[in-house]
Amino acid sequence: VISDKDRTVTLFTGSDDTITVWVNGKKVQAKNEYRAASPDQEHVDINLKKGENSILVKVCQGGGGWEFYLRLADEFGLPVEGLTYGIRE
């Protein structure tokens, strides 16, 4: 995620099953629960620095299929302007 300035945003996630999220190498979220995924099951405020920010997501599967949701928003859950998204290969 590339941010045009230093900022705080809200990270919303949902997962099937457990989820752990790191932002710029710092663990910001961990939920050890076996459940079906749906959007916005968890949320946490995170700090993004100006420039490139890495987000790493680990989902552990207990059985059946797996999936996760992830989005960045403002404190009201609305999209944040000034962010660019990409996937590094």
N, C-alpha and C positions, 0 to 999 in steps of 0.2 A: 504494500500500500504506500503510495507516495502522497505526502501531505504538503500543501503549499505553505504551511506554517506550523509552529508548535501548537498543540491543542489537546484538549480532553474530549473524548467521544465515549459513547456507550457501546459496548460489545454485547450483542444479543446472540445467544446460541441455543440450540436444541440438539438432542442426540439420542441414538439408539445404538449402543447402550452408554457406557461411561465416556466422559470427555475430559480432556486436559488441553488447555490453550496457553501458549507462550507468546508474548509480544516482545520483540527485540531481545530474546533470550531470557526474559523474566516470566516465571509462571504467574499468570493472572487469574486462572480459573481452573478448578478441578471438581468434578462431580462424579462420584463413584456410585452410580445408581443404574439398575437394569430397568429399562423403560422403553416405551415406544417414543419415537422422535416427533416433536412438533415445534414450530417456530417459537422463539422467545421464551423457552423454558427457564433460561437463566439470563442474567445480565450483570455486567460489571463495568464501571468506568475505567478507562485505560488512557494512558498518555501516549500520543504520537508526537514524534519529533519532526521538524521540518526536513523534508527529503524522504528517503526510502526507509520503510519500516517493515520488518518481517513478522508474519503471523504463522505459527506452527500449530497444527491441530492433531491431536492423537485421540482416536476413537477405539475403544476396546469392545469386542463383540462377545456377547454371552451365548447367543443362539439365534438362528434364523438370519434374516437380512440385517443390513446396517445402513445408517444414513446419518447426516448431520446438517444442521442449518447454522449459518453464520452471517451476521450483517453488522455494519457500523452505522450508528445513528446519533442524533443529538439527544438531549435529555428528555425530549418529548417523543422519541421514536421516529423522528422524521429524517430523511436523507441529509447528509452533510455535504455541502459544496466545498470544492477545493481538494477533493481526494481523487486519486487515480488508482485503479486496481489492475493487477496483472499476476500471472503465475510464472514463477521462475522454473526453468527446466533444468 
